[in-house]
Amino acid sequence: MEILEQKHLALIAEAETRGDFATTNLRLCFEVTALAAAIDRDCATRLAPHNLSEGKFVLLFLLHRLPEGLSPHELADRAGVTRATVTGLLDGLERDGFLARQQSKDDRRKVLVQLSPKGEDAARALFDIHTRWIASLFAGFDESERETLSTLIQRAWRNTDAGRKAALTAAGNEIER
């Protein structure tokens, strides 16, 4: 069974024709990319019947068990998205009845985002369902295989621009101490 997309197969074929690339490394990278894309598609398909995207789902579970709520900028920071992105996600969640924005009792300039009962129910139920599904993706792996895969993924990640930047940042932080 071939999991690679036609575009990736074409790139590998061209690299093989030119003979100057490590085509097994290309294939492996495209296989990881295909796995990530399949997981993303499955995730979207599983959340769509609940009128949620992954971003909206993340906000629900971040707000879950916080009856006092959070400000939009706190949510953006915790979700790792921009304030503009969180505003759009909150607009959709509010429109669909999952949450409400309230004025802070302490500071009327501050807005707090709180889950509605519908949002609490969805967060509680979907978190369990969603995390069980994600965990099931590696259910056939023993502990040693999971550790090996994690180590290899982290090793490859360190070869990315993001990984190199993180290493430089960490090194800079060590020097400052």
Sequence and secondary structure as in RCSB ss.txt:
>XXXX:A:sequence
MEILEQKHLALIAEAETRGDFATTNLRLCFEVTALAAAIDRDCATRLAPHNLSEGKFVLLFLLHRLPEGLSPHEL
ADRAGVTRATVTGLLDGLERDGFLARQQSKDDRRKVLVQLSPKGEDAARALFDIHTRWIASLFAGFDESERETLS
TLIQRAWRNTDAGRKAALTAAGNEIER
>XXXX:A:secstr
   S HHHHHHHHHHHHHT S HHHHHHHHHHHHHHHHHHHHHHHHHGGGT  HHHHHHHHHHTT TT B HHHH
HHHHT  HHHHHHHHHHHHHTTSEEEEE SS TT EEEEE HHHHHHHHHHHHHHHHHHHHTTTT  HHHHHHHH
HHHHHHHTTSHHHHHHHHHHHHHHHH 
